[in-house]
Amino acid sequence: MTSQVADVRMTYATRPSVGRAPVEMPAAALRGIGAVRVLFGLVAFGALIAGFDGGTGMAVPVLAVVGAVSVLQGLATVMATPRLLRDDRAVLSSVAADAVLVVLGVAALMVGWDQFTVAGAAVVLGGAVIAALSAVAVAVVTALAEGRSAA
């Protein structure tokens, strides 16, 4: 009897609902990843608009690109969630794009290390870290969703 109750609780705990419609956990996780990326990009833009001193030379354009790319990648993740859950090529494209962003972020820091302030470099490094975590999370969430659908 106890194991049956535990099974029922786990079933409902892993399938929360919004209103009365069930929400799949992998889809919610992917949308959450996209939302975090959009939020990070908006914070980067807000900092630049508020007069954040990111550095000189290439620092400010790099910060603007980090913000724009983060917002666009986040929106793409949110909008492509159903496709990410059913198409392996979409997952591979998303992970590859995140990997490229990580490499470009680190390369920008290495090339312009003397042009960034510490805070500006932290924003660029934060964008690279979020892209790396996003790549891992997308790969893991879609693999777990595929494993659950196969079972």
C-alpha positions as CSV (number, residue, x, y, z in Angstrom):
1,M,0.0,0.0,0.0
2,T,2.8,2.4,0.9
3,S,4.6,1.8,-2.4
4,Q,1.3,2.5,-4.3
5,V,0.9,5.8,-2.6
6,A,4.5,6.7,-3.3
7,D,4.0,5.8,-7.0
8,V,1.0,8.0,-7.2
9,R,2.7,10.9,-5.5
10,M,5.7,10.6,-7.8
11,T,3.5,10.6,-10.8
12,Y,1.8,13.8,-9.7
13,A,5.0,15.4,-8.5
14,T,6.7,14.9,-11.8
15,R,3.7,16.2,-13.8
16,P,2.6,19.6,-12.4
17,S,-0.3,21.3,-14.0
18,V,-1.2,24.8,-14.9
19,G,-4.9,25.2,-14.3
20,R,-6.1,21.8,-15.4
21,A,-3.8,21.1,-18.4
22,P,-0.8,18.9,-17.6
23,V,2.6,20.4,-18.3
24,E,5.4,18.2,-19.4
25,M,8.5,18.7,-17.3
26,P,11.0,18.6,-20.2
27,A,9.1,21.4,-22.0
28,A,8.9,23.5,-18.9
29,A,12.6,23.0,-18.3
30,L,13.6,24.0,-21.8
31,R,11.3,27.1,-21.6
32,G,12.9,28.0,-18.3
33,I,16.4,27.8,-19.8
34,G,15.2,30.1,-22.6
35,A,13.7,32.5,-20.1
36,V,16.9,32.7,-18.1
37,R,18.9,33.5,-21.3
38,V,16.4,36.2,-22.3
39,L,16.6,37.7,-18.8
40,F,20.4,37.7,-18.8
41,G,20.4,39.5,-22.2
42,L,17.9,42.1,-21.0
43,V,20.0,42.7,-17.9
44,A,23.1,43.2,-20.1
45,F,21.1,45.7,-22.3
46,G,19.7,47.5,-19.2
47,A,23.2,47.9,-17.8
48,L,24.5,49.4,-21.0
49,I,21.5,51.7,-21.3
50,A,22.0,52.8,-17.6
51,G,25.6,53.8,-18.4
52,F,27.4,50.7,-17.3
53,D,31.2,51.2,-17.8
54,G,32.1,47.9,-19.6
55,G,35.5,49.2,-20.8
56,T,36.9,50.9,-23.9
57,G,37.4,49.9,-27.5
58,M,35.7,46.7,-28.4
59,A,34.2,46.1,-24.9
60,V,30.9,48.0,-25.4
61,P,30.1,46.4,-28.8
62,V,31.0,43.0,-27.4
63,L,28.6,43.6,-24.4
64,A,25.9,44.6,-26.8
65,V,26.4,41.5,-28.9
66,V,26.4,39.3,-25.8
67,G,23.0,40.8,-24.8
68,A,21.5,40.5,-28.2
69,V,22.7,37.0,-28.8
70,S,21.5,35.9,-25.4
71,V,18.0,37.3,-26.0
72,L,17.8,35.8,-29.4
73,Q,19.1,32.4,-28.3
74,G,16.7,32.4,-25.4
75,L,13.7,33.3,-27.6
76,A,14.7,30.6,-30.0
77,T,14.9,28.0,-27.2
78,V,11.4,29.0,-25.9
79,M,9.9,28.9,-29.4
80,A,11.6,25.7,-30.6
81,T,10.8,23.7,-27.4
82,P,8.5,21.2,-29.1
83,R,11.0,20.7,-32.0
84,L,13.8,20.2,-29.5
85,L,11.9,17.5,-27.8
86,R,11.3,15.5,-31.0
87,D,14.1,16.3,-33.4
88,D,17.7,15.3,-32.7
89,R,19.0,17.7,-35.3
90,A,17.5,20.6,-33.5
91,V,19.1,19.6,-30.3
92,L,22.5,19.2,-32.0
93,S,22.1,22.7,-33.6
94,S,21.2,24.2,-30.3
95,V,24.1,22.6,-28.5
96,A,26.5,23.5,-31.3
97,A,25.3,27.2,-31.3
98,D,25.9,27.3,-27.5
99,A,29.4,25.8,-27.9
100,V,30.3,28.4,-30.6
101,L,29.0,31.2,-28.2
102,V,31.2,29.9,-25.4
103,V,34.3,29.8,-27.7
104,L,33.5,33.3,-29.0
105,G,33.0,34.7,-25.5
106,V,36.2,33.4,-24.2
107,A,38.0,34.5,-27.4
108,A,36.6,38.0,-27.0
109,L,37.9,38.1,-23.5
110,M,41.4,36.9,-24.6
111,V,41.6,39.3,-27.5
112,G,40.4,42.4,-25.7
113,W,41.5,41.6,-22.1
114,D,43.0,45.0,-21.6
115,Q,39.9,46.8,-22.9
116,F,37.3,45.3,-20.5
117,T,36.7,46.5,-17.0
118,V,36.3,43.7,-14.4
119,A,32.6,44.1,-14.4
120,G,32.4,44.1,-18.2
121,A,34.5,41.0,-18.4
122,A,32.3,39.4,-15.8
123,V,29.2,40.0,-18.0
124,V,30.9,38.4,-21.0
125,L,32.1,35.5,-18.9
126,G,28.6,35.2,-17.5
127,G,27.2,34.9,-21.0
128,A,29.7,32.2,-21.8
129,V,28.9,30.3,-18.6
130,I,25.1,30.6,-19.3
131,A,25.7,29.3,-22.9
132,A,27.7,26.4,-21.6
133,L,25.1,25.5,-18.9
134,S,22.4,25.9,-21.5
135,A,24.1,23.4,-23.9
136,V,24.5,20.9,-21.1
137,A,20.9,21.4,-19.8
138,V,19.3,21.1,-23.3
139,A,21.3,17.9,-24.0
140,V,20.4,16.3,-20.7
141,V,16.7,17.4,-20.7
142,T,16.1,16.1,-24.2
143,A,17.9,12.9,-23.5
144,L,15.9,12.3,-20.4
145,A,12.7,13.1,-22.2
146,E,13.6,10.7,-25.0
147,G,14.4,8.0,-22.4
148,R,11.0,8.5,-20.7
149,S,9.1,8.4,-24.0
150,A,10.9,5.2,-25.0
151,A,10.0,3.4,-21.7
